[in-house]
Amino acid sequence: MSSPALILIGYQNDYFPGGQFPLWNMEAVLEKALDAIERARKAGIPIILVQQVVGYHSEMVSFFIEGTKGVELHSSITEMVPEAPIVMKGCGDCFQETNLDEILQEHKIDTLYIGGMMTQACVTFSAISKVAQKYDVCVLFDLCTSVGEVVNDLALEDMAFWVKTMPSSEAF
């Protein structure tokens, strides 16, 4: 019997319309994520949120700046799961220099359902991370998006060689 968790990466204001770096299809992806959260909660599946923060010292990135509204997780998600742990990360891989693995171990999680922003970067780096290899990983493709449809779809297609992918409606 598996013990799954739903991990949602980077559902932050800067990626939504009006933010510093809006992504393709965000409103539809958000609706799917909210539905997945509701189903996960009903099934007793833990939900973990991941937030990327860039310090003011960065000259390469102009969004997710510490202390701005854009770095904050989207309120519709945080209002739905105010008890969810929030993992703070500084790079694409959600496991690198974070406490994500410790949280998963503490809850005896062995299966990861992942959805998130920047499919070709954060989602991919996290799903195929060296640390993630000890888990059964599945990327929920309808909870992912990127700078455009083609980039998103290519990243998902390539990722399917390494991990399972499926729509969130089949996850739990």
N, C-alpha and C positions, 0 to 999 in steps of 0.2 A: 504494500500500500504506500503510495507516495504522499509526501507532505509538501504541497506547493506554496509558492508566494507569487504575488503579482508585483512586478517592479515597473514603475513608470518613471521614465527618464526625461528630464528637461521640459516639462510642461510649464514653461515660464513665460511671463508677460512679453518679453522681448521677441518671442517667436510668433506672437499673435498680431493681427492687424493693429496698427498704431504703435507697435514696438519697434525697436531698433533693427530687427532682422526678421521680418515676418516670413513664415514658411508657407509652402503650398498646401492647400486643403485643410487648414488648421481647424476650422469650425466643425467639419465632418469628423475629423480624427478626435477632437475633443468629445463630441457626442458619443462616439464609440467607446472612448475611454470611460466616460461617466457610466455608460451601460455596463461595461466590464467591471467597474468598481462595485456597482450595485450587486451584480451576480456573484462576485468574489466575496463580498460581505455576507450575503445570504448563505454561501457555502462555507463560511468560517475560514476563508483563505486570507492570510495576512497580506496587507498592501504596504509596500515600501516606496516612498517617493525619493527621487534623486534630483538635486538642485546643483547646477554648476555656478560657481562664483569666480569672477575674475577680479583680482585686486586692482586698485587704482594705478599700480605700478606698470601694468601691461601696456605696451605700445602697439601690440599687434591686434588686439581685440577691442572693439568699441561698444560691446554689449555685455550683459551679465555683470555689470560693474557693481561691486559691493556697495550697498546702501541706496541703490536706485530702485524705483518701482519695477523696472524691467527685469531685474534679477529674481523677483518674487515669483513663487509658484502661482499658477492661475487660481483665483479664489474659488471657482466652482469645484475644483478638485480638493483643495484644502478644507473647504466647508463640508464636503461630503465625508472626508476621513480625517477629522482633526486629530485623531489619536495616532495616525500613521507616523512611523519614524521617518525622519528626513535625513538622508545621507548627503552630506556636502562634498562635492568633488571639484577638482581644479583642472581636470583634463578629461579626455574622451572616455577612458576606461573607468567604469564606476567602482571597480575594485582597487584601483591604484591609489594608495595613500588615503584610503577611507576605512570606515568601520562596517562596510556592507557585509563582508564575509563573517565578521563576528556576530552581526545581527542574525544572519541566516543560520549560523551554527547554534546560536542561543535558542532559536525557535525550531531547531531540528528540521530545517528545510532541506529538501533534496531535489526539488523541481522548481525551475524558474520560468515564469511566463513573463516575457519582457516586451514592453512597448515604449516608444519614445521618439524624441525629436532627433533630427540629423541622422537618419538611418545609416548613411554611408560612413558615419564617424562614431558617435557615442553609442548607438545601438550595436553596431558591428563590433567595435572594440570591446564592449562589455560582454556580448554574447560569446565571443571567441577568446576572451581573456584566458590567460593561463589559469587563473584562480577559478574561473567559471567551468573549467573542464571537469571538476569533481561533481558538478551538478548536471541534472538532465535539463537542458536548456531548450526552450521553445520561444521563438519570436512571433508575436501576434501582429501580423503584417498590417491589419487595419487600424492598429494603434500607433503606427509609425508614419512619419513624413519627413520631407527634406526640402531643399531649395526649389525643387521642381519634380514633377511626376516621373520624368525619365530617370533622374538621379536616384530617386526613391526606389523605383522598380528594379533598376539594375543592381542596386545594393541588396535588395531582398532576394533577387535571383541568385546572386553570387553567394550570399549568406546561407542559402538553402543547401549548399554543398557541405557546410560545417555543422549546422544545427537545424532542428525541425522548425518549420514555419506553418502557421495556420491562422485562420480568422479567429478573432476573440470569441465568437459565438460557439466555437467548438472546444474551447479551453476548459471551462468548468460549468 
